[in-house]
């Protein structure tokens, strides 16, 4: 190595020193986890479980800030505009970072340019349920009924994951259902229990208690594998719609331009928290969510693929952007 290379290397090392020192000391105060959904939701639950793990390791508090409403717009904007210092983190789902850009004509945030990906935190499938009085006892029977009378049967949804799961089922099974939108999956389940709608594909946290209580009948799970919480329920793919797979995922994002060293430190902290026995007991196992962690770079690639997938389904369904 010549003298000029040595000088250049020394200069680069000096330039990196403040960032490295900052990352090694991070966090020195409370971190705020901004959640786009209300307290008690699955996203809120995972944020609290991860936050407890981060606090246990760093001895710094993690504040949960629920900014529900507007399909995640409020929370996403808040984090996008926050100081890029690692102390404000968005704990979110496919709703804000894969679905919204295809469901709305204009977003008040850019899901790619406004954020620094930190890492994925988990993923899971949903459950296709009907009222026990409904004549179909399997996915195949439901599809057969729907094919006989196109447009007669209804499906409800109270989230983008639930809506798109239903749209994908129609496309892959070649059936036509009438969609009934709700403000939340819990409201849709209430109408399903009352017989106002025929079917919905809902998250496990909302559907499983009703299934276990005998108030709803599970026909299939939307993920690639059966749920450990309901191993007797086949996947929708197993039950007759070959190749069907539609799930949801959780991930963490910092504001754009957050230093790479700080993002790396956050990734390490959140990944360890997600894999901890405490988080598994508090959130992952009770909800049937799979521990799914990535590097920041892997999350960026995963998000692009997911956005493309959601875009294809929305376009094929003919859903008009709001």
Buried (B, 14 or more C-beta within 10 A) or exposed (E): EEEEEEEEEEEEEEEEEEEEEBBEEBBEEEBBBBBBBEEEBBBBBBBBBBBBBBBEEBEBEBEBBBBBEBBBBBBBBBBBEBEBBBBBBBBBBBBBBBBBBBBBEEBEBEBBEBBBBBBBBBBBBBBBBBBEEBEBEBBBBBBBBBEEEEEEBBBBBBBBBBBBBBBBBBBBBEBEBEBBEBEBBBEBBBBBBEEEBBBBBBBBBBBBEBBEEEBBBBBBBBBBEBBEBBEEBBBBBBBBBEEBBBBBBBBBBBBBEBBEBBBBBBBBBBBBBBEBEEBBEBBBBBBBBBBBBBBBEBBBEBBEEBBEBBBEBBEEBEBEEE
